[in-house]
Amino acid sequence: MDFDLIIVGGGSAGLTAGIYGARAGLKTLILEAGITGGQITQTADIENYPGYPEGDGFTLTDIFRKQAESFGCEIRNEEVTEIEKGKITTSAQVLVCKGIILAMGTKAAKLGVEGEEKFTGRGVSYCATCDGMFYRDKIVAVVGGGDAAVEEALFLTKFAQKVYIIHRRDQLRATKIIGERAEKNEKIEFIWDSVVEKIDGDSKVSTISLKNVKTNEKQNLTADGIFIYAGTQPQTELVKDFITLDDKGFIITDQNQKTNIPLIYAAGDICQKSLRQVVTAAADGAVAAFNLEKELSEQNL
């Protein structure tokens, strides 16, 4: 038996599961294809994680990583290509395990409009923290009205001379405190009830075509870049054929984070839930690892 527990995904949920699994005496491995810490590493400001009122996402998850490793959890940077009960195949090897925790998280959803793919990396971005510094003294647009979109718009005001927030509704979905900050920021201008129809330019983005969903009026917005926050998609491609998912592709678990398959649990943003934050991901990871270890003990595995 290679490992007692393999965790697929090294974000907040996966790292917390690693802490709890290794601390419980399980031989634990985390597999992460990208940056250890997950999407939150791209967040410039974390202010709602208990005990961490100020700081960035990378620093916070690096604390998680160090704590997991201090208990003996191993972390490998390998892409998982196949998941089966009791077996994980990666780009490098096949690993056998007793239990699995799925913590692959989500990825940015795309608008699916003309020009989006063509200009990705040339004015189209999904990460203001990654690319914001390239737009110093330029004009940019942010698509979306949730917390992520508005927080990133606020971050972009550190560089850009003007930030448009394009939202298909007439009010934000973001929490009140974040929305109020954006409304008070002189660099931010809202374009309500509007959707992007096309992204255009020559070698890079220069024009965004918009349509008002209420009046059908169209306009061309001049901008040097567009940051898209149109929601997220769960990364469940590898398990969609045997793990029960909801109609949006998120994993359905019970209160113990258990899936429909014995000894396979899920944690974090990949799960069906009402709130996706670092604190809820960490909680899921702890619950999943605790109950998986309990199930292994009950079966004398």
SEVEXDO-520944 format. One line per 2 residues: their letters; for each residue z negated, x negated, y of N, C-alpha, C. Coordinates in nm, 2 decimals. Layout:
% residues N
a> Z:X:Y:Z:X:Y:Z:X:Y  ...
END
This chain:
% residues 301
md> 0.00:-0.08:-0.12:0.00:0.00:0.00:0.00:-0.09:0.12  0.10:-0.08:0.21:0.11:-0.16:0.33:0.01:-0.13:0.43
fd> 0.00:0.00:0.46:-0.10:0.04:0.57:-0.16:0.17:0.53  -0.28:0.19:0.58:-0.35:0.32:0.57:-0.28:0.42:0.67
li> -0.26:0.37:0.79:-0.21:0.46:0.89:-0.10:0.39:0.97  0.02:0.46:0.99:0.12:0.41:1.07:0.14:0.51:1.18
iv> 0.14:0.47:1.31:0.16:0.55:1.42:0.29:0.52:1.48  0.38:0.62:1.50:0.51:0.60:1.55:0.51:0.64:1.70
gg> 0.51:0.53:1.78:0.50:0.55:1.93:0.37:0.49:1.98  0.40:0.41:2.09:0.28:0.33:2.15:0.25:0.37:2.29
gs> 0.26:0.50:2.32:0.21:0.55:2.45:0.06:0.58:2.45  0.02:0.66:2.54:-0.12:0.69:2.55:-0.18:0.75:2.42
ag> -0.10:0.84:2.36:-0.15:0.91:2.24:-0.15:0.81:2.13  -0.04:0.74:2.11:-0.04:0.64:2.00:-0.14:0.53:2.01
lt> -0.16:0.48:2.13:-0.26:0.37:2.14:-0.41:0.42:2.12  -0.43:0.55:2.17:-0.57:0.60:2.14:-0.59:0.63:1.99
ag> -0.48:0.68:1.93:-0.49:0.70:1.78:-0.52:0.57:1.71  -0.45:0.46:1.77:-0.48:0.33:1.71:-0.62:0.28:1.72
iy> -0.68:0.31:1.84:-0.82:0.28:1.86:-0.91:0.35:1.76  -0.89:0.48:1.75:-0.97:0.56:1.66:-0.95:0.52:1.51
ga> -0.82:0.50:1.48:-0.79:0.47:1.34:-0.84:0.34:1.29  -0.82:0.24:1.37:-0.87:0.10:1.34:-1.02:0.09:1.34
ra> -1.08:0.16:1.44:-1.23:0.16:1.45:-1.29:0.23:1.33  -1.22:0.33:1.27:-1.27:0.40:1.15:-1.25:0.32:1.02
gl> -1.19:0.20:1.04:-1.17:0.11:0.92:-1.04:0.12:0.85  -0.95:0.20:0.91:-0.81:0.22:0.85:-0.73:0.10:0.89
kt> -0.65:0.05:0.80:-0.55:-0.06:0.83:-0.44:0.01:0.91  -0.43:-0.01:1.03:-0.35:0.07:1.13:-0.24:-0.02:1.19
li> -0.12:0.05:1.20:-0.01:-0.02:1.26:0.06:0.08:1.36  0.09:0.03:1.48:0.16:0.11:1.58:0.30:0.05:1.59
le> 0.40:0.14:1.58:0.54:0.09:1.60:0.60:0.15:1.73  0.65:0.07:1.81:0.70:0.11:1.94:0.83:0.04:1.97
ag> 0.94:0.11:1.99:1.07:0.05:2.02:1.08:0.00:2.16  1.01:0.06:2.25:1.02:0.02:2.39:0.90:-0.05:2.44
it> 0.86:-0.02:2.56:0.74:-0.09:2.62:0.62:-0.02:2.57  0.52:-0.10:2.52:0.40:-0.05:2.48:0.33:0.01:2.60
gg> 0.29:0.14:2.58:0.23:0.21:2.69:0.31:0.34:2.72  0.44:0.33:2.69:0.52:0.45:2.70:0.57:0.48:2.84
qi> 0.60:0.60:2.87:0.66:0.64:3.00:0.56:0.62:3.11  0.43:0.64:3.09:0.33:0.63:3.19:0.33:0.49:3.26
tq> 0.39:0.39:3.19:0.39:0.25:3.25:0.48:0.25:3.37  0.56:0.35:3.39:0.65:0.36:3.50:0.59:0.43:3.62
ta> 0.47:0.48:3.60:0.41:0.56:3.71:0.33:0.47:3.80  0.36:0.48:3.93:0.30:0.38:4.03:0.15:0.42:4.05
di> 0.11:0.54:4.06:-0.02:0.58:4.09:-0.08:0.68:3.99  -0.19:0.65:3.94:-0.27:0.74:3.85:-0.40:0.77:3.92
en> -0.42:0.90:3.94:-0.55:0.94:4.01:-0.62:1.05:3.95  -0.58:1.10:3.83:-0.65:1.21:3.77:-0.70:1.17:3.63
yp> -0.70:1.05:3.59:-0.75:1.01:3.46:-0.90:0.97:3.49  -0.99:1.04:3.42:-1.14:1.01:3.44:-1.18:0.87:3.43
gy> -1.25:0.82:3.54:-1.30:0.69:3.54:-1.19:0.59:3.59  -1.07:0.64:3.63:-0.97:0.55:3.67:-0.90:0.61:3.79
pe> -0.98:0.62:3.90:-0.93:0.70:4.02:-0.81:0.63:4.09  -0.79:0.50:4.08:-0.68:0.44:4.14:-0.62:0.33:4.05
gd> -0.49:0.32:4.06:-0.43:0.22:3.98:-0.29:0.27:3.92  -0.22:0.18:3.86:-0.09:0.22:3.80:-0.10:0.25:3.65
gf> 0.01:0.31:3.60:0.01:0.34:3.46:0.02:0.22:3.37  0.09:0.12:3.41:0.10:0.00:3.32:-0.04:-0.06:3.30
tl> -0.12:-0.07:3.40:-0.25:-0.13:3.39:-0.34:-0.05:3.30  -0.33:0.08:3.32:-0.42:0.17:3.24:-0.39:0.16:3.09
td> -0.26:0.17:3.06:-0.22:0.16:2.91:-0.24:0.02:2.86  -0.24:-0.08:2.94:-0.26:-0.21:2.89:-0.41:-0.23:2.85
if> -0.50:-0.16:2.92:-0.64:-0.15:2.87:-0.65:-0.08:2.74  -0.57:0.03:2.72:-0.57:0.10:2.59:-0.52:0.00:2.48
rk> -0.41:-0.07:2.51:-0.36:-0.17:2.41:-0.46:-0.27:2.37  -0.52:-0.34:2.47:-0.62:-0.44:2.44:-0.74:-0.39:2.36
qa> -0.78:-0.26:2.39:-0.89:-0.20:2.31:-0.85:-0.18:2.17  -0.73:-0.13:2.15:-0.68:-0.10:2.01:-0.67:-0.23:1.93
es> -0.62:-0.33:1.99:-0.61:-0.46:1.92:-0.74:-0.52:1.89  -0.84:-0.49:1.98:-0.97:-0.55:1.96:-1.04:-0.50:1.83
fg> -1.00:-0.38:1.79:-1.05:-0.32:1.67:-0.96:-0.35:1.54  -0.86:-0.43:1.56:-0.78:-0.47:1.45:-0.65:-0.40:1.43
ce> -0.61:-0.31:1.53:-0.49:-0.24:1.52:-0.37:-0.33:1.55  -0.27:-0.33:1.46:-0.15:-0.41:1.48:-0.05:-0.33:1.56
ir> 0.02:-0.40:1.65:0.13:-0.33:1.72:0.26:-0.42:1.71  0.36:-0.35:1.66:0.49:-0.42:1.65:0.60:-0.35:1.73
ne> 0.69:-0.43:1.79:0.80:-0.38:1.87:0.92:-0.36:1.78  0.93:-0.25:1.71:1.04:-0.22:1.62:1.08:-0.08:1.63
ev> 1.21:-0.06:1.62:1.26:0.08:1.63:1.25:0.15:1.49  1.20:0.27:1.49:1.19:0.34:1.36:1.32:0.42:1.34
te> 1.38:0.40:1.23:1.51:0.47:1.20:1.50:0.58:1.10  1.39:0.59:1.02:1.37:0.70:0.93:1.22:0.72:0.90
ie> 1.18:0.85:0.90:1.05:0.88:0.87:1.04:0.98:0.75  0.96:0.94:0.65:0.94:1.02:0.53:0.79:1.03:0.51
kg> 0.74:1.12:0.43:0.60:1.13:0.39:0.56:1.00:0.32  0.47:0.92:0.37:0.43:0.80:0.31:0.52:0.68:0.32
ki> 0.63:0.69:0.41:0.72:0.58:0.42:0.79:0.58:0.56  0.79:0.46:0.62:0.86:0.45:0.75:0.96:0.34:0.74
tt> 1.08:0.37:0.78:1.19:0.26:0.78:1.21:0.22:0.92  1.21:0.09:0.95:1.24:0.04:1.08:1.37:-0.04:1.08
sa> 1.40:-0.09:1.20:1.52:-0.17:1.21:1.51:-0.31:1.13  1.38:-0.34:1.09:1.35:-0.46:1.03:1.31:-0.45:0.88
qv> 1.25:-0.34:0.84:1.19:-0.33:0.71:1.15:-0.19:0.67  1.11:-0.17:0.55:1.05:-0.05:0.50:0.90:-0.06:0.48
lv> 0.83:0.03:0.53:0.68:0.02:0.53:0.62:0.14:0.46  0.53:0.12:0.37:0.46:0.22:0.30:0.32:0.25:0.36
ck> 0.28:0.37:0.37:0.15:0.41:0.43:0.10:0.53:0.36  -0.03:0.55:0.39:-0.10:0.67:0.34:-0.08:0.79:0.43
gi> -0.09:0.77:0.56:-0.08:0.87:0.66:0.00:0.83:0.78  0.05:0.93:0.85:0.14:0.90:0.97:0.10:0.99:1.08
il> 0.10:0.93:1.20:0.08:1.01:1.33:0.20:0.99:1.41  0.27:1.10:1.44:0.39:1.10:1.52:0.35:1.11:1.67
am> 0.39:1.01:1.75:0.35:1.01:1.89:0.47:0.95:1.97  0.59:1.00:1.94:0.71:0.95:2.00:0.73:0.99:2.14
gt> 0.66:1.09:2.19:0.67:1.14:2.33:0.80:1.21:2.36  0.83:1.20:2.48:0.95:1.27:2.53:1.04:1.17:2.61
ka> 1.16:1.22:2.64:1.26:1.14:2.72:1.31:1.24:2.83  1.36:1.18:2.93:1.40:1.25:3.05:1.52:1.34:3.01
ak> 1.51:1.47:3.05:1.63:1.56:3.03:1.73:1.53:3.14  1.86:1.55:3.10:1.97:1.53:3.19:2.02:1.66:3.25
lg> 2.08:1.65:3.37:2.13:1.78:3.43:2.26:1.82:3.36  2.33:1.73:3.30:2.46:1.77:3.24:2.57:1.80:3.33
ve> 2.57:1.75:3.45:2.67:1.78:3.55:2.77:1.67:3.56  2.89:1.70:3.61:2.99:1.60:3.63:2.95:1.48:3.72
ge> 2.97:1.36:3.67:2.94:1.24:3.75:2.80:1.18:3.71  2.72:1.26:3.63:2.59:1.21:3.60:2.59:1.08:3.51
ek> 2.67:1.09:3.40:2.68:0.98:3.31:2.76:0.87:3.38  2.86:0.90:3.45:2.95:0.80:3.51:2.87:0.71:3.61
ft> 2.78:0.77:3.68:2.70:0.69:3.79:2.56:0.65:3.75  2.53:0.68:3.62:2.39:0.63:3.57:2.39:0.48:3.59
gr> 2.28:0.43:3.66:2.27:0.29:3.69:2.35:0.25:3.81  2.42:0.34:3.87:2.50:0.31:3.99:2.47:0.42:4.10
gv> 2.34:0.46:4.10:2.30:0.56:4.20:2.23:0.68:4.13  2.25:0.70:4.00:2.18:0.80:3.93:2.07:0.73:3.85
sy> 1.94:0.78:3.87:1.83:0.72:3.81:1.73:0.83:3.76  1.65:0.79:3.66:1.55:0.88:3.61:1.41:0.82:3.63
ca> 1.40:0.71:3.71:1.27:0.64:3.73:1.27:0.58:3.87  1.19:0.65:3.96:1.18:0.60:4.09:1.10:0.47:4.10
tc> 1.00:0.46:4.01:0.92:0.34:4.01:1.00:0.22:3.96  1.10:0.24:3.88:1.19:0.13:3.83:1.29:0.09:3.94
dg> 1.35:0.19:4.00:1.46:0.16:4.09:1.44:0.19:4.24  1.33:0.23:4.28:1.31:0.27:4.42:1.33:0.16:4.51
mf> 1.30:0.04:4.48:1.31:-0.08:4.57:1.46:-0.11:4.61  1.55:-0.06:4.53:1.69:-0.08:4.56:1.74:0.01:4.67
yr> 1.66:0.10:4.71:1.70:0.20:4.81:1.63:0.19:4.94  1.59:0.07:4.98:1.52:0.04:5.10:1.61:0.08:5.22
dk> 1.56:0.16:5.31:1.63:0.21:5.43:1.76:0.29:5.40  1.76:0.35:5.28:1.87:0.43:5.24:1.83:0.58:5.23
iv> 1.93:0.66:5.20:1.90:0.81:5.18:1.91:0.84:5.03  1.81:0.91:4.98:1.81:0.94:4.84:1.77:1.09:4.82
av> 1.80:1.14:4.71:1.77:1.28:4.67:1.69:1.28:4.54  1.59:1.37:4.53:1.52:1.39:4.41:1.54:1.53:4.36
vg> 1.57:1.55:4.23:1.60:1.68:4.18:1.48:1.72:4.09  1.42:1.84:4.13:1.30:1.89:4.06:1.19:1.93:4.15
gg> 1.10:2.01:4.09:1.00:2.06:4.18:0.86:2.05:4.11  0.85:1.98:4.00:0.72:1.96:3.93:0.65:1.84:3.98
da> 0.53:1.81:3.92:0.45:1.70:3.96:0.53:1.57:3.96  0.60:1.54:3.85:0.67:1.42:3.84:0.77:1.40:3.95
av> 0.85:1.50:3.98:0.95:1.49:4.09:0.89:1.47:4.22  0.79:1.54:4.26:0.73:1.53:4.39:0.65:1.40:4.40
ee> 0.58:1.35:4.30:0.51:1.23:4.30:0.61:1.11:4.32  0.72:1.12:4.25:0.82:1.01:4.27:0.89:1.02:4.40
al> 0.91:1.14:4.46:0.97:1.15:4.59:0.87:1.08:4.69  0.74:1.11:4.68:0.65:1.04:4.77:0.65:0.89:4.75
fl> 0.67:0.84:4.63:0.68:0.70:4.61:0.80:0.64:4.67  0.91:0.72:4.67:1.04:0.67:4.73:1.03:0.66:4.88
tk> 0.94:0.73:4.94:0.93:0.72:5.09:0.88:0.58:5.13  0.83:0.51:5.04:0.78:0.37:5.07:0.90:0.28:5.10
fa> 1.02:0.32:5.05:1.14:0.24:5.06:1.25:0.31:5.15  1.28:0.43:5.11:1.40:0.50:5.17:1.36:0.55:5.31
qk> 1.47:0.57:5.39:1.45:0.62:5.52:1.44:0.78:5.52  1.50:0.84:5.41:1.51:0.98:5.40:1.51:1.02:5.25
vy> 1.42:1.12:5.22:1.42:1.17:5.08:1.43:1.32:5.08  1.54:1.37:5.01:1.56:1.51:5.00:1.50:1.55:4.86
ii> 1.43:1.66:4.86:1.38:1.72:4.73:1.47:1.85:4.71  1.55:1.85:4.60:1.64:1.96:4.57:1.57:2.04:4.46
hr> 1.54:2.17:4.49:1.48:2.25:4.39:1.54:2.38:4.37  1.56:2.43:4.25:1.63:2.55:4.23:1.55:2.68:4.27
rd> 1.42:2.66:4.29:1.34:2.77:4.34:1.30:2.76:4.48  1.23:2.86:4.54:1.19:2.86:4.68:1.05:2.81:4.70
ql> 0.99:2.75:4.59:0.86:2.69:4.61:0.84:2.59:4.49  0.75:2.49:4.52:0.73:2.39:4.42:0.65:2.44:4.30
ra> 0.67:2.38:4.18:0.59:2.40:4.07:0.48:2.29:4.06  0.49:2.19:4.14:0.39:2.09:4.15:0.25:2.14:4.19
tk> 0.14:2.07:4.15:0.01:2.11:4.19:0.00:2.11:4.34  -0.09:2.19:4.39:-0.10:2.21:4.53:-0.13:2.09:4.61
ii> -0.22:2.00:4.57:-0.25:1.88:4.64:-0.13:1.79:4.66  -0.05:1.78:4.55:0.07:1.69:4.56:0.18:1.75:4.65
ge> 0.19:1.89:4.64:0.29:1.96:4.72:0.26:1.94:4.87  0.13:1.95:4.90:0.09:1.94:5.04:0.12:1.80:5.10
ra> 0.10:1.70:5.02:0.13:1.57:5.06:0.28:1.55:5.09  0.36:1.61:5.01:0.51:1.60:5.04:0.55:1.68:5.16
ek> 0.49:1.80:5.18:0.52:1.88:5.30:0.48:1.81:5.43  0.38:1.73:5.42:0.33:1.66:5.54:0.40:1.53:5.57
ne> 0.48:1.48:5.47:0.55:1.36:5.48:0.68:1.37:5.57  0.69:1.30:5.68:0.80:1.32:5.77:0.93:1.27:5.71
ki> 0.93:1.19:5.61:1.05:1.14:5.55:1.11:1.24:5.45  1.04:1.34:5.41:1.08:1.43:5.30:1.13:1.56:5.36
ef> 1.25:1.60:5.31:1.31:1.73:5.35:1.34:1.81:5.23  1.31:1.94:5.22:1.33:2.02:5.11:1.46:2.10:5.12
iw> 1.53:2.10:5.01:1.65:2.19:5.00:1.62:2.29:4.89  1.59:2.41:4.93:1.54:2.51:4.83:1.66:2.59:4.77
ds> 1.62:2.66:4.66:1.72:2.75:4.59:1.85:2.69:4.56  1.85:2.56:4.53:1.98:2.49:4.51:1.98:2.41:4.38
vv> 2.10:2.40:4.33:2.13:2.32:4.21:2.24:2.22:4.24  2.24:2.11:4.16:2.34:2.01:4.17:2.46:2.05:4.08
ek> 2.58:2.05:4.14:2.70:2.08:4.06:2.78:1.96:4.02  2.77:1.86:4.11:2.86:1.74:4.09:2.80:1.62:4.16
id> 2.81:1.50:4.10:2.77:1.38:4.16:2.89:1.29:4.18  2.92:1.24:4.30:3.05:1.18:4.32:3.03:1.05:4.41
gd> 3.14:0.97:4.41:3.14:0.84:4.48:3.25:0.76:4.44  3.25:0.63:4.49:3.35:0.54:4.44:3.29:0.45:4.33
sk> 3.24:0.33:4.37:3.18:0.25:4.28:3.03:0.28:4.26  2.98:0.37:4.35:2.84:0.41:4.33:2.83:0.55:4.40
vs> 2.71:0.61:4.39:2.69:0.75:4.44:2.70:0.75:4.59  2.77:0.85:4.64:2.78:0.87:4.79:2.76:1.02:4.83
ti> 2.80:1.11:4.73:2.80:1.25:4.76:2.74:1.33:4.65  2.66:1.43:4.68:2.60:1.52:4.58:2.65:1.66:4.62
sl> 2.72:1.73:4.53:2.76:1.87:4.56:2.66:1.97:4.51  2.61:2.06:4.61:2.51:2.15:4.58:2.56:2.29:4.59
kn> 2.49:2.38:4.52:2.52:2.53:4.53:2.38:2.60:4.55  2.38:2.69:4.64:2.26:2.78:4.66:2.27:2.89:4.56
vk> 2.16:2.90:4.48:2.17:3.00:4.37:2.15:3.14:4.41  2.11:3.16:4.53:2.09:3.30:4.59:2.21:3.34:4.67
tn> 2.27:3.25:4.74:2.39:3.29:4.83:2.52:3.24:4.78  2.52:3.15:4.68:2.64:3.08:4.63:2.70:2.99:4.73
ek> 2.64:2.97:4.84:2.69:2.88:4.94:2.69:2.74:4.89  2.79:2.66:4.92:2.80:2.52:4.87:2.80:2.43:4.98
qn> 2.74:2.31:4.95:2.74:2.20:5.05:2.75:2.07:4.99  2.79:1.97:5.06:2.80:1.83:5.01:2.69:1.75:5.09
lt> 2.61:1.69:5.01:2.50:1.61:5.07:2.53:1.46:5.06  2.52:1.39:5.17:2.55:1.25:5.17:2.42:1.18:5.12
ad> 2.43:1.09:5.02:2.31:1.02:4.97:2.35:0.90:4.90  2.27:0.80:4.90:2.30:0.67:4.83:2.25:0.67:4.68
gi> 2.16:0.77:4.65:2.11:0.77:4.52:2.05:0.91:4.49  2.04:0.94:4.36:1.98:1.06:4.31:1.89:1.03:4.20
fi> 1.77:1.08:4.21:1.67:1.07:4.10:1.64:1.20:4.04  1.66:1.21:3.91:1.66:1.34:3.83:1.53:1.35:3.75
ya> 1.47:1.46:3.78:1.35:1.50:3.71:1.36:1.65:3.67  1.45:1.67:3.57:1.48:1.80:3.53:1.41:1.84:3.40
gt> 1.29:1.79:3.38:1.21:1.82:3.27:1.22:1.71:3.16  1.17:1.73:3.05:1.17:1.64:2.94:1.21:1.70:2.81
qp> 1.26:1.61:2.72:1.30:1.66:2.58:1.22:1.58:2.48  1.16:1.65:2.38:1.08:1.58:2.28:1.17:1.49:2.19
qt> 1.12:1.37:2.16:1.19:1.28:2.07:1.16:1.31:1.92  1.21:1.42:1.88:1.19:1.47:1.74:1.31:1.46:1.65
el> 1.41:1.39:1.69:1.53:1.38:1.61:1.51:1.34:1.46  1.41:1.24:1.45:1.39:1.18:1.31:1.31:1.28:1.22
vk> 1.25:1.38:1.28:1.16:1.47:1.19:1.21:1.61:1.20  1.31:1.65:1.27:1.35:1.79:1.29:1.38:1.86:1.16
df> 1.42:1.79:1.05:1.46:1.85:0.93:1.34:1.89:0.83  1.22:1.84:0.86:1.11:1.87:0.77:0.98:1.90:0.84
it> 0.97:1.87:0.97:0.85:1.91:1.05:0.88:2.03:1.13  0.78:2.13:1.13:0.80:2.25:1.20:0.80:2.23:1.35
ld> 0.91:2.28:1.42:0.92:2.26:1.56:0.93:2.40:1.63  0.90:2.40:1.76:0.92:2.53:1.83:1.06:2.54:1.88
dk> 1.10:2.64:1.95:1.24:2.66:1.99:1.29:2.56:2.09  1.20:2.48:2.15:1.24:2.37:2.24:1.23:2.23:2.18
gf> 1.20:2.23:2.05:1.20:2.11:1.97:1.07:2.03:1.97  0.96:2.09:2.03:0.83:2.03:2.02:0.76:2.06:1.89
ii> 0.68:1.96:1.84:0.61:1.97:1.71:0.50:2.07:1.72  0.49:2.16:1.63:0.38:2.26:1.62:0.27:2.20:1.53
td> 0.15:2.20:1.59:0.03:2.15:1.51:-0.08:2.25:1.51  -0.18:2.23:1.43:-0.30:2.31:1.43:-0.39:2.25:1.53
qn> -0.52:2.30:1.54:-0.61:2.24:1.63:-0.66:2.10:1.60  -0.63:2.06:1.48:-0.66:1.92:1.43:-0.55:1.83:1.45
qk> -0.44:1.87:1.51:-0.31:1.79:1.53:-0.24:1.77:1.40  -0.26:1.85:1.31:-0.20:1.84:1.18:-0.06:1.92:1.18
tn> 0.04:1.86:1.12:0.17:1.93:1.11:0.17:2.01:0.98  0.29:2.06:0.95:0.31:2.14:0.83:0.31:2.05:0.70
ip> 0.32:1.92:0.72:0.33:1.83:0.61:0.19:1.76:0.59  0.14:1.76:0.47:0.01:1.69:0.45:0.02:1.54:0.49
li> -0.09:1.50:0.55:-0.10:1.36:0.59:0.00:1.31:0.70  0.06:1.41:0.76:0.14:1.38:0.88:0.08:1.46:1.00
ya> 0.04:1.39:1.10:-0.02:1.45:1.22:0.07:1.41:1.34  0.05:1.48:1.45:0.13:1.45:1.57:0.04:1.46:1.69
ag> 0.07:1.38:1.79:-0.02:1.37:1.91:0.06:1.34:2.04  0.01:1.40:2.15:0.07:1.36:2.28:0.18:1.46:2.32
di> 0.27:1.41:2.41:0.37:1.49:2.47:0.47:1.55:2.37  0.48:1.49:2.25:0.58:1.54:2.16:0.54:1.68:2.10
cq> 0.41:1.72:2.12:0.35:1.84:2.07:0.38:1.96:2.16  0.38:2.08:2.10:0.38:2.20:2.17:0.25:2.22:2.24
ks> 0.25:2.23:2.38:0.12:2.23:2.45:0.15:2.27:2.60  0.05:2.31:2.67:0.07:2.36:2.81:0.05:2.25:2.91
lr> -0.01:2.14:2.88:-0.03:2.04:2.98:0.00:1.90:2.91  0.09:1.82:2.98:0.12:1.69:2.93:0.08:1.59:3.03
qv> -0.03:1.53:3.01:-0.09:1.43:3.10:-0.15:1.31:3.01  -0.18:1.20:3.07:-0.24:1.09:3.00:-0.37:1.13:2.93
vt> -0.45:1.21:2.99:-0.58:1.25:2.94:-0.56:1.34:2.81  -0.46:1.43:2.82:-0.44:1.52:2.70:-0.37:1.44:2.59
aa> -0.29:1.35:2.62:-0.23:1.26:2.52:-0.33:1.18:2.44  -0.42:1.12:2.52:-0.53:1.04:2.46:-0.62:1.13:2.38
ad> -0.65:1.25:2.42:-0.73:1.34:2.34:-0.67:1.37:2.21  -0.54:1.41:2.22:-0.46:1.44:2.10:-0.47:1.32:2.00
ga> -0.45:1.20:2.05:-0.45:1.08:1.96:-0.58:1.06:1.89  -0.69:1.09:1.96:-0.82:1.07:1.90:-0.85:1.18:1.80
va> -0.81:1.30:1.83:-0.82:1.41:1.73:-0.74:1.39:1.61  -0.62:1.35:1.63:-0.53:1.32:1.51:-0.58:1.21:1.42
af> -0.62:1.10:1.48:-0.67:0.99:1.40:-0.80:1.03:1.32  -0.89:1.10:1.39:-1.02:1.14:1.33:-0.99:1.23:1.21
nl> -0.91:1.33:1.23:-0.88:1.43:1.12:-0.80:1.37:1.01  -0.71:1.28:1.04:-0.63:1.21:0.93:-0.72:1.13:0.85
ek> -0.81:1.05:0.91:-0.91:0.97:0.84:-1.00:1.06:0.75  -1.03:1.17:0.80:-1.12:1.27:0.73:-1.04:1.32:0.60
el> -0.91:1.35:0.62:-0.83:1.40:0.51:-0.81:1.29:0.41  -0.79:1.17:0.45:-0.78:1.06:0.35:-0.91:1.04:0.27
se> -1.02:1.05:0.34:-1.15:1.04:0.27:-1.17:1.15:0.17  -1.14:1.27:0.21:-1.16:1.39:0.12:-1.07:1.37:-0.01
qn> -0.95:1.31:0.01:-0.86:1.29:-0.11:-0.88:1.15:-0.18  -0.99:1.08:-0.13:-1.02:0.95:-0.19:-0.90:0.85:-0.19
l> -0.82:0.86:-0.08:-0.71:0.77:-0.07:-0.74:0.65:0.01
END
